[in-house]
Amino acid sequence: MRLRTLGVVCAASAVSAPLSTLVPPAAAQDPAASPQVAPPQPAPPQAAPAQPAPPQGATPEPPPSGAPAPPLGVTPPGDLHTGAIAILTDRHVHFARRYHRLLGEPLTLTERRELRAELVQLTPQRLRARTRDLRGDIRRLRGKLERKQHGGAPDVSIPPQLAAIARCESGGNPRAISAGGTYRGKYQFSFSTWASVGGKGDPAAASETEQDRRAAILYRVGGPGHWPVCGR
C-alpha cells in the first residue's frame, strides 16, 4: 500500500513539472556545440560578352581621330636597302665634291645628279668600297698639295713670289744649270748659298721638294734680295 502511494506521487510530480526545466534553452547550451553559419561569399564577376567576329572580307573600321595610332610593323627589306643606298650615296657625293674642290674643279649640279644616278645602281658593299677609295684619293691629294705649298716642310710656307722667281731663274726646271755651272737647280743656287740653308751636295741633283723647301728658308731669312735680277 505504501509503495503504491509513492508511485502515484512521483507520476504526479513529473506531469506538473514544466518542460523548460527539463530541457535547457538553446541559448544556455554550449556555444562550441552549436553549428556556425559561414558568411555569404561574393558572387564572381561576370565575363564580358564576346564580340561577334567581323564577316570575312570586311574592311576594318579606322580608329577614332583622337585614338593613338597602332605601332608600325617591321620595315620591309626593300625599304631598308633603299634607305641604306640613299645614305651611302649622300656620303659619297659629299667626299666627291670635296675632292673636286681640292682639284679646283667643283662639281656642277648636273654632274652631281649624274653621279647619284650612277651610285644608286651599286650594291651597298660596292658603294662603301668606292667611298673608301675616294677618301684615300683625298688624303693623297691633300698631301701632294701641302708638299707643293710648303715644299715638304709644313712649318715653312712658300710665298707666291718664289714661284715667279723660279720661272724667271730656270723656267721652273729643277735640273737647270747655268752656262758657267755656278748656279744650279730650280732657284739657281750657288753651292755656298745651298749649304747655308742646310743643303748637301749638288742643288740640281736634289728633289724639287727639297729645293722648294731650301728656297723658302732662304726667302724667309733674306727676302728676294738673294735673287738680284729675278727677285725685283
ABEGO torsion letter per residue (X at the ends): XAAAAAAAAAAAAAAABBAAAABBBAAABBAAABBBBBBBBBBBBBBBBBBBBBBBGBBBBBBBAABBBBBBBBBBAAAAAAAAAAAAAAAAAAAAAAAAAAAGBBBBAAAAAAAAAAAAABBAAAAAAAAAAAAAAAAAAAAAAAAAAAGGBAABBBBAAAAAAAAAAAGGBAABBBAAGABBEAAGBBAAAAAAAGBBEBAAABBAAAAAAAAAAAAAAAEAAABAAAAX
